[in-house]
Amino acid sequence: RFPAAPTTAGVLCALASGVCGAIGMLFFSLAIKRGDAAIIVSLSAIYPVFTVLLSPLILQEKLSLTHVVGVLLVTLGVMLVAR
């Protein structure tokens, strides 16, 4: 177990996370009202690709061949659904 004492930095990060999440949901709701739900949900589900692509830049992780192939297949799948 570790102590979960709140710090100023932790509270600010939690607040920023909540605000960003609320803004994201607002834009998602607006997109659902204006467009085709199947396409919008498919495009919003691609966010793990950005995590994989940013991990070498931010966390200095190495991408394996499996990661690269997975990103390509997900991107191809979303492109096919969006057409």
C-alpha positions in Angstrom: 0.0 0.0 0.0 1.1 3.5 -0.6 -0.2 6.7 1.0 -2.7 8.6 -1.2 -2.0 12.1 0.2 -3.4 14.7 -2.3 -0.8 17.1 -3.7 -1.4 20.3 -5.5 0.0 18.9 -8.7 -2.1 15.8 -8.5 -5.3 17.8 -7.9 -4.5 20.1 -10.8 -3.9 17.1 -13.1 -7.2 15.5 -12.0 -9.1 18.7 -12.7 -7.4 19.1 -16.1 -8.3 15.6 -16.9 -11.9 16.1 -16.0 -12.2 19.3 -18.0 -10.6 17.7 -21.1 -12.9 14.7 -20.7 -15.9 17.0 -20.5 -14.8 18.9 -23.6 -14.2 15.7 -25.5 -17.7 14.4 -24.6 -19.2 17.7 -25.7 -17.6 17.5 -29.1 -18.5 13.8 -29.4 -22.2 14.7 -28.6 -22.2 17.5 -31.2 -20.7 15.1 -33.8 -23.3 12.5 -33.1 -26.0 15.0 -33.6 -24.6 16.2 -37.0 -23.3 13.0 -38.6 -23.7 9.3 -39.0 -23.2 7.6 -35.7 -21.6 4.5 -37.2 -18.8 6.5 -38.8 -18.3 8.8 -35.8 -18.1 6.0 -33.3 -15.6 4.1 -35.6 -13.4 7.2 -35.9 -13.5 7.9 -32.1 -12.5 4.3 -31.5 -9.1 4.9 -33.2 -7.6 6.7 -30.2 -5.4 3.8 -29.2 -3.5 4.2 -32.4 -2.5 7.6 -31.3 -1.3 6.2 -28.0 0.8 3.6 -29.9 2.2 6.2 -32.3 3.1 8.7 -29.5 4.7 6.1 -27.1 8.1 6.1 -28.9 8.2 9.9 -28.8 7.0 10.5 -25.2 7.9 7.3 -23.4 10.9 6.2 -25.6 9.2 2.8 -26.1 10.1 0.7 -29.1 7.4 -0.4 -31.6 7.4 -4.0 -32.5 6.3 -5.4 -35.9 3.0 -6.5 -34.2 2.3 -2.9 -33.2 3.0 -1.5 -36.6 0.8 -4.1 -38.3 -1.9 -3.6 -35.8 -1.9 0.2 -36.4 -2.0 -0.3 -40.2 -4.9 -2.8 -39.9 -6.9 -0.5 -37.6 -6.4 2.4 -39.9 -7.4 0.4 -42.9 -10.5 -0.9 -41.1 -11.6 2.6 -40.1 -11.0 3.9 -43.6 -13.2 1.0 -45.0 -16.0 1.7 -42.5 -15.9 5.5 -43.1 -16.5 5.1 -46.9 
